[in-house]
Amino acid sequence: MSLHRKDTDSAFEGAGSKAGLEIWCIENLRLVPVPKSSHGKFYTGNAYIVLKTVLPKTGPAQHDIHYWLGNDTNKVDSAFASDKALELDAALGSCTVQYRELQGLETGKFLSYFKPCIIPVEGLYSSHQGRLNGETYKFSLLTCKGDHVVHIKEVPFSRSSLNHNDVFILDTASKIFLFSGCNSSIQERAKALEVVQYIKENNHGGKCEVATIEDGKFVGDSDVGEFWSLFGGFAPIPRDSPSSVQKQSDTPSVKLFWITTQGKLCQTGTDSLNKEILETDKCYMLDCGAEIFVWMGRQTLISERKTSISATEDYLRTQGRSTGTHLTFLTEGLESNIFRSYFDNWPQKVEPKLYEEGREKVAAIFKQQGYEVKELPEEDCEPFINCRGTLKVWRVNGDELSLLPVPEQTKFYSGDCYVVQFTYPGNERDENLFYAWIGRRSVMEDRRDAISHMNAIVDSTKGDPVLAQAVEDKEPVQFFLIFQTLIIFKGGMSKRYKKFIAEKGITDETYDGIKTALFRVQGTSPQNMQAIEVDLVSSSLNSSYCYILQTETFIFTWIGSLSLTRDHDLLDRMLELINPTLQPISVREGSEPDIFWNALGGKAEYPKAKEMKQCVEDPHLFTLNTTEGDFKVKEIYNFTQDDLTTEDVLVLDCHREIYVWIGCHSNVGSKQQALTLGLKFLEMDVLVEGLSLETPIYIVTEGHEPPFFTRFFEWDPSKANMHGNSFERKLAILKGKPHNLEVPTRNSWKAYSRETTPDGLRSKSVISNGLGRSGSPASSVSGSNLKSSTNQLFSSPTPIARKLFSGSPHDESLVSAGSPAAEPRSLSQSAGFIQADGSGDCVNLLIYPYERLSVISSDPVAGIDVTKREAYLSDEDFQDKFGMTKSAFYELPKWRQNKLKMSLHLF
C-alpha cells in the first residue's frame, strides 16, 4: 500500500499501489514520469528512478527501487537521484531495497525488467518530445554479453573492436549482422538473436534482412563478404585480444564498517559476522568486493542514511575501486539473501505474517465458542495431472525389490523404503512419474538401493519419466494426491531393518493390527488423506488434528479443539480402514476419560496452539554451472519459459520442493547426476531460507515437463518441442520457420476442475484395497461411445454405475460398466438384486424376514452377502428395526452403521 506524506515529492503520489514498473527521469532537478511506451529507453545524459512493485499472493506489497545513472550524467543529478530514492523509500514505509545502477554495469535483476535488453541512447531525455532532438538512424556496432540477461554496449565502428570472445551486432540501414566470436557460448549467441529481433522490430519496423556471421567462416558466403566489406575487407582478428570481462576473486575478503553520523567509517574488529553486531540505531557498510551493501537500522534518520550513502561513495572513490562495484541499500528487516549469506546463522523468519496470525486467532476463538468458521481453501492441493492412472509400489527388501499386492500399496512402514511408479494418461501417450520414498527410520543401505532401483526402472521405461525423491514427513502434495489414501505405520518389514534393530537391541514396533497404536489423521479431502502412526505418548497430540487411539480391546477417536469439520469426516473414513470392527469411543479434547490417558502412559502437555503455515513465496529459478568440477549458482530474475535454455541445467526452487530441469544439450548425462546436483543445491541453501536436505527433489527433462512444473510458467508447448541448440531454435523463430524444428506437440495439462466428473469426483474403478483408480489409462466402457482419444476421455465423463453401498469411504467411486469391478462381490450373482442403498432408483427384489437374516437365526438365509444383511430387509422392516430409512442409514459413518447392526444382531 503506497503512502503519501507532505514532505514527499508530488511525483511519487500513489507510487507502489499497483504491480509493475514506474519510472521517473530527472530533468532540470525535477522528477518527470516516463510513459510506459518509453520504458526501457534510457538516455546516457540522464538519471532515472525505477520502482518495481510485486503483489504476492499473500502478504504486503514488495518494492525494489533502482536509480540508474547514465555515463554522461552530471554529479548534481546523480546526487539528486540518490536522495529521491531514499525519499521514495520513506514514502513507502522504509520497506524497500535500493540499488545503484550504472550504465553498462546494471544488475541482473534490473535488466530482467526490460527483456531482451537495454540499448542506451546518447543525449538527453525531453519530456515534451519523448526523444532526443535531431536523433537520426546511424550505423552502430554493439557488444552483447550475457546468457539470460544481456548487457549491451556500443563500441567504435572499427575492426579493432571485434574479438573472439564476445558476440557483436552490426546494425546498418538495410541489414543487421550478428557476428559470433569463436569463444562465445551458444547461450550468448542465442540471447544476442533476441536483441537482433528487438532491433529489427523497433529500429526497422520489422522490415530488414538478418545475417549471421561465424568467426573464422567466411569463404563462399555472400553475407560474410558483405560484412567484412563494411570494415574495409577481411583481415584476421588477433588471437590475443583480451576479454573485457574482469574476473572477481572467488573468495573475496569481507569487511564490515560502522558509519558514524559524521560519515566516518570504523571497521569492526571481528572476523565472524553475526546479526547481533548490527544495532538498530546505526548504519553499516559491508564490503564484499564486487558488491557493497549499506545496512540502515530501523531507528536511523533519513539524514543519517544520506550521510551513509555519501560516505560509501567516497570510500569507493578513495579506494580506487572498479566502477562495476554494485551498491545495494538495505533497511533492517529487509535483508537480501546474498547479504544474509555473509553472516553466521542468520535467524530464519519462521513467524507468520501478522494478518495471518490474527485471522487464525480470531477463527480459533469463534470455534472454541461453538461457531462454525469457514476456512480459506488449502493452497496447492490441485492434482495438476490426471490421477486416474495406475499405481505400482515396490518395497526395498535387502538388495531386492518386492512388488506389493494391490491391497498393500497404500500401507507404508517408517523403517522401509519404497519405489513408486504412477502411470497416467497424457496427450497421445502415457506418462510416468516415479518416487523413491525414504522412511525416516530406514537404514542407509535401503535408502541407497531405493534410488538405485528407481533409476534402473526409469532407464528401462519408455519415454523420459519424471523421478523424485521424497522423505517421510516431507512429501510433496502431488505424492499424496496419487495415492489418495495412505497409512504410514511404525517399524518395518525390510530384512535390513529387522537385522538392524536386532543388532542394536531395539524393540520392534512394527504395527501388526493388534498392538496399541496412536494415529494422527491429516489431509484435505477424501482424495488426499493420511493416517500417520506417532509415538504412543500424550505429547504426540495436537489441538489442530484428530487422532485414532487403538488398543486390543477398544478404540478411541480424539477430536482436537482447533480441528476442522473436514478433519472429522476424514477421521471417520480413516477409522474404517484402520479398524472397522471395533466400536469407537469418540471424545473431544478436554473430556477424555482416564482410560484414554492411561493408554498413552499418563496425561502430559501437548501443543494447543493453531499450527501456522508459513507464507510460501513465489518460486526462484537458478542456473547451475558444473564445468570443470566447479559448482556455481546464479539466479534468473523474472524468469519465463525462454530461460529454460537447452544447454543449461536449472533449479526451480519452490521452497517446499525443488525441480532440477535438464536441458537436452546440457552436460548432465543421467538423472542420478541431476539428483546429486539437487542435493548439492539444497546444501548451499542459496536463498538462506533454511532449506532441509530432505526437501523433495524432482528431476525433469526438457520436452517432458509435467503440468505440476509447467504451471509456474506461461507455457507454450511448441517451444518445448523444438530440436537443435538454443541458437538454432532462436534463428528459426527469427526467420519465421519454427515449424521446421518442431515435433508433435504435447499440450500441458491444466489443473483438473471440479467439473471434470459429476459431484467433483474423478472417474475411477474399485479395486480390492478400496483405492479407486482405473485399470488402464483409458477406462473400458461398454458400447462404442468412447473413442480411443484421450481428449474424448476427458471431454465427457465416464458413464456412472449405480452406487453399491452409500456411506462407505469409496461410495463416490464411479465404476466402469462392463468391467469385472462393476459387479459387487457375491451380490452380482443374485440376478434380482440391483441396489441396496435405499435410494429408490431401483428395487431390491431379494427380500427376507429379519428372523432369517439375524446372525443368531435358527434358519439362516444362504447365498447372501453376510456383510450386508440389512440390505435384504424390506423397507417396512428396516424402518421398524433401525428407526430410519435405508437412505438415512447409508449416509451414516461406517462405524455408526456397524454399531447399529451389532445391536440388532446383523453384524
N, C-alpha and C positions, 0 to 999 in steps of 0.2 A: 504494500500500500504506500503510495507516494505521500510525501509531506510537503508543506509549503510554509515557509517562515518569512517574516518581514525582511530579514537580512539576507534572503536568498534571491539570486538573480531571477527576474521575472521570466527569463527564457527557460528556466527549469520548472516552471509551474506545470504540475501534472506529470512530471517525468517519472518513469518507472511504474506507472499504473497499468501498462499493457505489456504483454510479452513481445519481444523482438528488439530491434535496433533503433536507437535515437542518436542522431549525430548533430553536433553544432560545430561550426567553423568560427575561428576567431578572426574578426575583420574590424580593423580600427579600434582594437581593445573593447570589442563588444561581441556577444555571442549571437550568431546567426544560425537558425535551424537550417539544416541541409535537407532538401526534399528527397523522398525515397528514390526518385528517378536518378538522383546523383549519388546514391550510396555506393561506396566502393571507388569513387573518383576523388583522389586526393591530390592537391596541388603542393608542389615542393616548397613554396614560399609561405605556407600557412601552417597553423597548429589547429588541431581538432580535438573535440571531446566526444568520445563514443561510449554510450551506455547500452549494455546488453542486459535485458531482463528476461528471466526464466520463471515461469509459474509452474512449479512442480505439482504433482497430483495431490500431495498433502503438504501442509506447512506453508510458511510465508514465502513471499517472492524472493528470488536470489538475483543479486545485481553484481555486475562487473563493470568497472569504469576504466577506460583506456584513454590516455591522452597521447595523440600522435603528433610527432614533430617532424616536419619536412626538413630536408637537408639545408634549405635556404631560409628557414625560419629564424627571425631575429630573437635575441635574448629576452627582449621585453615580452613578446608573445609567448615564448616558452615558459617564462615565469608565470605569466597570466594563466596559461593553460593548467599549470600545476596547482595554482591557487583555486581555480574554478573546479578542478577535480575534487579537491578537499571540500569545497563548498557544496557540491552536489552530493558528496558522501554524507555530509552533515544533514542535508535536507532529506535524505533517505534514511535517517536514523542511525548513521555511522555503522551501517551493516553491509558495506561493500568491500570488494577487493579492488585495488587500483594498480594499474600497470603503466609504466612509461614505455611508449613505443617509438622507436627511431626508424626513420625511412630506410628500408633495405635490411633492417635487423629486427623486424617485428616478431613477436611471439607466435607460436603455432596456434594458440587459442584465438588471437586477434585475426590472423589470416583465415581461420576457418569460417569467419563470418562472411567472407567475401570470395567464396569459391567461384571460379577456379583460381583467381589471383587479384592482386592489386598492381596496376601499372600507373605509378605517379605521373602527373602532368606538370611540366615545367611552367612556372609563373605563379600568379596569384588568383585566388578564387574571387569571383564577383557575384554577390548575391542578386544583383539586378539581372545579369545575363546568364549566370549559372555556368559560365565557361570563360576561358581566357580570351581576352580581346585579340583578334587577329590570328587566332590559332588556325594553322593550316596543316594539311596532311603532308608528312615527310617520311623519308626512309628512316628506319630505325633498326638497330641491332640490339637484341635483348638476350641476357643470360637467364636461364631457368634452373633453379636449384631446389631440390626437394622432391619427395616421392608421394606424400599425401597432402601437404600444403607446400606451395611453391613461392619462393622469393624471386621476384622479377627485378632486374637491374639493367638499365640502359647503359651500354658501353660504346666507346667510339667506333664509328663505322670504319673499321680497319682490319686488315688481315691479322695484325698482331694481337687483336682482341680475342681471336679464336684459340682454343686449346683442346687437348684430347680428353679432358676430364669432365667437361660440362656440356650442356645442351644449349643451343643458340637458336633464336628465331630472328630471321631477317624479313622484315615487313616492308614490301615495296607497294607501289600503287596498283599493280595488277596481279601480283603473286606473293604468297607467303612461303618462305623456305624454312624447313626445320633441319638444322644441322646437328647430328648426334656425335659427340666425341666418342672415340673408340673405348674409353674407360668409363663412360657414363653407364648408369644402370638402366635396365628395361623399365623399371618403375618411373625413373625420372623422364625417360623419353615419352612414356605414356601420359604422364602428367603434363608434359610440355604440349602434347597434342590437344589437351583440353584448353590450354592457353591459346593455341592456334585457332581453335574453334571460336573462342571468345573474341579474338581479334577480328576474325572473318565476319562475325555477326555484328560487332559493334563499330568496326572501322570501315568495313567494306559492304555493309548491308547484306551480308551473306553471299555476295557475288564476287568471288575471286578464286583463282586456282591455288592449290596447295601442293607443294613438292617436298618430299623427304629425302635428305642427303645423309648418307652414312660416311663417317670419317674413313678415308682410305679407299673408298669405292667410287671411282669417277670415270672409268673407261666405258665408252659406248652409251652413256646416258645423257640425253639432251638437257634434262633438268640440272644435272651436275655441272655440265658445261656452262649453262646459263648462270648458275650460282657463282662459279669461280670467275666468270667474266665480269661480274659486278665488282670484284676485288682486283681487277686488272689481270686476270689469268691465274691458273693454278700454280701453286708453289707449296712445298711441304711445310707443315706446321712443326716447329721444333719440339722434339720429344721431351725436353726437359722443362717444358712450360709449367711453371709452378701453379698449383691449385690455390685459389684464394681462400680456401676453407682453413680456418685456424683451428687447430686441434687443441682441445682442452684437456687438462690433466684428468685422468680417471678418478683420482682420489685427491681433490683439492683440499687445501687446508681451510678449516672453518674457524672463523673468529667472530666473537660476539662483543659488541661495544654498547655501553650505555651512553646515551646522548643527553647532555645536560641542557637546561633551559637556555643556556647561552650558546649552545651549538657546539660544545666541546665533546670529542669522542674519548671515552675512557674504556679501555679494554678490560673485560672481566678476567680475573686470574684463575680460571678453571678450565681444565681440559674436557671435563664431562659436562654436557649440557642437559639440563632438565627444566621442566616447566616452572618449577618453583623459583628459578632465578629471575623470571620476568615479573616485575612489580607493576601493578595496575595503574599507578600514577606516573609512570615513566615511559620513555620511548627508547627503543634499542635498534641497533643495526647488526644484521647477521651477514657477514661477508663469506660467500660460498664460492668465490672465484668467478665463475661465469655468470652468476646471478647474485644480486644483493637484495636482502629483504629489510624493510623498515617496519618494525613492530610497534604499534601505538596502543598503549594501555587505555582502557575504557575511561579512566578518570583524567586523561590528559586534555588540555585545551587545544582549540584549533591553532592558536598562535604557537604552541609548543610543537604541534605536528608540522606546521610550515617550517619552523626552525630546523626540525629533524631532517626534513627533505632537503633543505638548502645545505645543511651540514654534510649530508650523504653525497650530494652532487659535487661539493667542494672536495670531499675525500677522493672521489673518482678522478677529478682533475689533478690534484696534487700527487696522487699515486701513479699518474700516467697510465691509468687502466684503459683497456680496449673500449672503443665506443660501442662495441657489441655487448657490453655487460648489461644485463637486464635488471631493471629496478621494479620491485613489487612492494606495494604498501598495504599492510595488513592491520586490521583492528582486532584487539583482543576478543577471542571467541570465534573469529572467522579465519583462523589459520589454514593455509592451504596444505595439501598433502605433502608437497615437497618440503615446505618449511618444517612441518612436524617431524618429518623423517630424520632431521638432523639432531633431534632431541631423544634422549634415552627414555623409553617407557612413557611416551606421551599418553595421558589417560584417555581411554575411549569414551566417546559420547554415547552412553547407554541410557541416559534419561530420556523418557518420551517427550514429545512436543507438548507444550503446556495445554494447548487446546484439546489434544487427545486425552491427556491425563484428566482434565476437567470433565470431559464428556463421559469418560469411563466411571469417574467417581459419582457423577450425578446418576448415571444409569444404575450403578450398584445400589445407591441409596433408595431409588424407586423400587428396585427389585426386592430389596430386603423388606420394604413396606407392603409387598404384595401386588404391586402394579406390574403389568406386563410391559416390558420395554422392547421395542423393535430394534434389533441390532442392525448396524450397517452391513452390507454384504461383504463376504470374505473376498480378498483380492487374490488374483492369480489362481482361481480354482476351476477355470475352464480347461477342458482337456486339450484343446488345440489340435488334436489328432483324432481320428476315428477309433474309439475304444471298443469297437465291436470285433476286434481281431481275435487271434488265437494265442494261447499262452503256453509256454514250456518252461519248467523250472527244474534245474539240476542242483543237487546238494554236493558240495565238495566232500568226498569221503576218502581220506587218505590221499593217495595220488590219483584217485579216480573220480569220475563224476557219476552220480546216481540220479537217473531221471525219476522225478517224483510222480506218483499216480495223481490223477486229476483231483481227487478229494483232499490230497495233502498239499496242493500247490499254494494254498493261502495260509499255511501254518509254518512259520519260521522259528528257529531257535537262535538265541543270542550267542551261543557258543559255536555256531556253524557259519559257513559262507555259502552263498548260492550264486548260480548263474541263471539269469532270467532272459528269455527270448520272447519278445512280443511282436507278432506279425500282424500288420493291419493293412487294409486296402488303401492304396494311393491311386492317383490317376494313371491308368494304363499298366500298373504293376503293383505288386505287394511291396511294402516297406518293412524293414526290420529294425527293431530297437532292442539293444542288449544292455543289461545291467549286471555288474558284479556287486552283489550285496555283501557287505562285510559286517558280520556280527561283532558287537562290541567286546564280547568275551572269547572270540575265536582266537586260535593260535596263529602265529606268524606264518607257518608253513602253509596252512589252509588259505590264508589271505593271498600269498604269492601265487598259489596254484589257481585260485579263483580268477585272477587276472590272466594268467597264462592260458587256462582252459577257455576263458571267454574269447581271447584273441584267436585261439585255434579254431573255435566255432565260427567266429566272424570271418576269418580267412577262407573258410570253406563255404561261406554263404554267398549266393548270387547277389549282385548289386554292390552297393557300398553302404553297409548299415551304419547307423549311429550307435556308438557304445558309450557307456557311462560307468563311473564308479560311485557307489553310494554307501555311506557308512551308517549303521544303525543310529537312530536319533537325529540324523542329518539328511534324511531322504528328501529329494525334491518332490513337489506336489505331483508332478507327472507320474512318478513311480507309484504313488498310492492310487492314482486315478485308473491305471491299467489293471490294478488288482481289484479295485472297488472295496473289497473286504480283506483285511489282513490281521492275523493274530500272531503276536511275537511272544513266544514262551521263553522262560529261563532255561539254562542248561544247553545241552547239545547232543546230537546223535553221531557226530563225526568220530571216527576211530582215534584220530589225533587228539581231539578234545577229551575223550574218555581216558586216553592214556595220560594226558597232561594232568588232569585233576587227580588221577590215581597216584601219580608220582609225587604230587605236591600235597597229598592228603586232604584235598578239598572235598567237601560234601557235595555229592551230585544232586543238584537242584532241578534236574530235568523234569519238566511237568509231565505227569502221567495220567491226568484226568481225575485223580483221586486226592492228591496232596492238597493241603491248604494253600491257596494262592490268592493274590490280590492283583486285579487288572484295572488299569486306567483306560477309560474309553474316550476316544478323541475322534475328530473328523468334522466334516462339514455337511455331509449328506449321505444317503444310503449308497451313493456311488463313490464315496470317499470316507470310509470309517475304519478305525483300527482299535484293537484291544491290546495293550502292552502290559505284560506281567512285570510288576515292580516289586521292590523289596517288601517283605511282609512285616512292615512296621508302620506305626501311626504317622510318622514324619513323611511317608510317601504320599499322604493325602494332600489335596489342594482344593480350596473352595471353588476354583474355576472349573473343575471337572466332575464327572460322575465315575463311580468305581463299582466293580463287582468283587465281592469277597466270598470265596468258596471254601468250605471245609468238607470233611467227609460226611457230615450229617445235615448241614444247612447251607444256604446261600443268601447273602445279603446284596442288595443294590443300595449304594450310598449316593445321595444327590447333594452336590455342593451348593452352597447358598448363592454363589455367583455363576452357576451353570445356566445354560440357556434351555429353552423349551426344545430346541433342536437336539441338544445333548440327551435329553430324556428319551426321545424317540430312538436315538442311536443306542442308548443303553438297553432298551427292550430288544432291539434287533441283535445286538451282540450277545445278550444273555441266551437267546435261543441257540446260538452257535456254540457257545462255551458249555452250557449245561441246560438243556431243555427239559430235563426230568424233574429236578428238584423245584419245589415251590419257593419262590424267592420271598424274602422279607425286605420290604422297602423301607428305608429310613432316610430321613432328611438330616442334613448337618445340624447338630445341636440336640438331636433327640435320639442318640444312639444308646442301645441297651448295653449293659456290662458285658454280655457275651460277645458283642461286637469288638469291644476294646480288648477283651481277653485274647481273642483270636489274633490280635495284632501285637500281643506282648505288652499291653498296657497303653493307656492314653498318654499322648505326648504332643508337643507343639508341632504345628504344620503350617505352611503358607496359607494365609487367609485373605490376602490382597489380590485384586484382579490382576492377572498376568497381562503385562503391557507388551504389545508387539512394537518393535522398532519401526520407525518410518523407513520404508525401502526407497532409496534414492534411484534416480534414473541410471541405467547401465553405463559403463565406460568401456571403450574399445582401445586395445593396445596392440602394437606390433611387437613381435619377438624377433630379435636378431640373434641368431645362433651360429654365426660364422666363426670359424677357427676356434671352436670351443668356448667362445665368449657368450655371455647371456646378457642382453640389454633389452630394456623395455622402454617404449615411447608411446605416450597417449595420443590418440587421434580425437580431436575435439569436434563436436557437431557432426558426428560421422553419418555416412549414408552407405547404401549398398555398394556404391562405386569405390569405397575404401577397402572393400574385400578384394585386394589385388591378388591375382593368381600366383604370383611369385612369393607371396608372404605367408607367414603363419601368424595368426592373430588370436587374441584372447578377448572375449566379451565377458566382462566382469559384471554379473547381475547381483552381486553381493551374497545372495543365498545360494547361488550356483554359478559356475563359470563354464564357458564354452570355448574349447580350443578349435579354431577353424583352420583347416589345412588347405592351402591353395594347390591346384593340380601341378603347378610348376615350382612348388617350394622345395626346399632341400630336406624336408622331413619325409622319410621313406616308409614309416609304419605308424600305426595307431598306438603301438606301445611306446614309441618315441614321443609321440604327441602327448600321451598321458604323463610321461616323465616331465615334459615341459610344463604341463598344467600344474603338477606338484611343485615344480620349481617356482612357478609364478605365485602359488599360494605361500610358499616360504618367504618370498620377497615382500609380500603384503604392500604392494606399491602405493595403494591409497591410504595406508596406515589406518585401516578400518578394523583391525583385529581379525582378519580372515583366519578361520580354522583350517588346519591341514586336512580336516575331514570334510571340508566343503565339497559337495557333489561336483564332479568334473564330467562334462560331455565332450566327446570327440566327434566333430562334424567335418565332413569333406566337401569340397566345392562341388556344386552340382547336385548334391544330395542333402541339402539343408532341410531339416524337418520344420513344420509350421511353428513349433514352440521356440524355434530360433529365429525364423524369418519375421515373426511378429514384432521384433524390435526394429524393423526397417520398413521403409516404403518399398516393398519388394516387387521387382519386375522379373518374372520367370525367364523371359527371353535373355536377359543379361546373364543369368545364372547358367545358361546352357550354351555359351559360346565357346568355340575352340580357339586355340592359338594363345600366345602370350598376351600380356596386357597391352603392349604396344600395337600388336596386330589387331586386337579387338577394337581399340580406340580408333585406329586408322580406318578400319572397315566402317565404323559408325560415321566417322568424319566424311568419308567418301560416299555415304549413303548406301552401303552394301552390307548391313549387319546380317541379313538373312543367309548370306553365303557361309556364315560361320556357325549357324545355329544347328542344334539337334532338336528332336521333338521336345516341346516344352512340357513341363510338369507344373500344373497350377498348384500354388501353395494352398493348403487347407486353411480355412478360417475357423475361428472358434465355433464349435457347434452350438447353435442357439437352442433355446427351449422348444422351438417349433420343429426340431428335427423329427421327433416322433410324438405321438399323442401323449398328453399329460407330462410333457417334458422329459420323457424317459426314452432311452435309446433302445432300439430293437435288439433282442438277444434271445438265445435259446437256453433252455435249462439243462445244466449238466449235473452230475451226481453230487458235487460238493456245494451246489446251490449258487455257485458263481455264474452269473449269466453272461454268455458271450457266444457268438456264432461258431459253428464248427469249421467254417471256412470264411475267407473274406467276403464272399458273396453268399448270403444265406440261401439255402434251397427252399423254394416256394412252389407249391403245387400249381399246375397250369403253365401256360406260356406267356403270362403277363409280364414277367420280369425278364428284361433283357440282360445280356452279359455286361453291358456298360456299367461301370462304376457310377457314372453320373446319374444313370437311371435309378440305381440303387438308392441314391440319396434324394432324388427329386420327388419320389413318392414313398411314403412309409411302407414297411413290410406289413402284409396283412396280419391282423391281430387274432390269435387264437383265444378262445374263451379262458377266463381265469380258472385255475384249478381250485385253489383254496385261498380266498381273500384273507388278508391278515398275516400271512406268513412273510418272512423278511424278503421274499422274492415274488410277492404277489403281483408286482408290476412287470414281471417278465413277459415279453412278447414272444410267443412261440411260433416258429415257422410251421405252418400246416403241412402235413405230409411227411415231416421228419420224425424219426423214432422218438425224439424228445417231446414231441407234441402229444404223445399218449401217456396219460398218468399210469404209474405202476399199478398193476393188478386191476385198477378200476377200468382200464382200457379194455379189459376182456369182458366187461359187463356191458353188453350191447345197449341195454336200456338206459344205462347211467350216462347222463350228459353233463350235468353241472351240479355242484354241491355247495355253492356259496349262498344259496337262497336269494339270489338277485332277481329271480323271476324271469330272466331271459329265456331259460329253458326249464324243462320239467324233469325231475328225478323220478324215473319210472320204477326204481327199485325201492320199495318201502317195506320196512319190517317193524314189528312192535318192539317197544322198549325192552320187554322181558327177554326177548331173544337176542338183543344187541348188548345187553349188560355182560360184563366180564364174569359175573357170578351166575350167569344163566345156566339152568339145567338142560336147556335145549338150544345151544348157541347156533347162530346162522353160520354157514360155511361159505367160503369163496368171496368174502368181502375184504376190503382194506381195513384191517383192525386198527390202524392209526386214525381212521376217520369214521368211527362207529356212529357218531352223532349225525353224520350226513345222511344216513338211511332212515332217520325218523321222519314221520310226516310233519308238515308244518304245524298241525294242531298239537301233536305230541311234543314237538320241540318247544313250542311256546309254553306248554304246560310244565315241562321239566325244567327248562332253563329260565323261564320268565322273560324271554325276549325272542325276537325273530332271529332267523338264521343270518340275515344281513347284519344285524347289530352284533351278533356273536362273532362273526368272522372279521369285524372291524376291531375287535379287542386284541391287545398284545397276545402273543402266543402263550406266555406263562399264565395269563388270566384264563385263556381258553383251557389250558391243561388243568388248572386249579378247579374250574367248574366241572370238567369232565371227570376228574378224580372223585369229586364229591357225589357224582351220580353213577359211579362205577362204570364209566365209559372210557377209561384210560388205562 
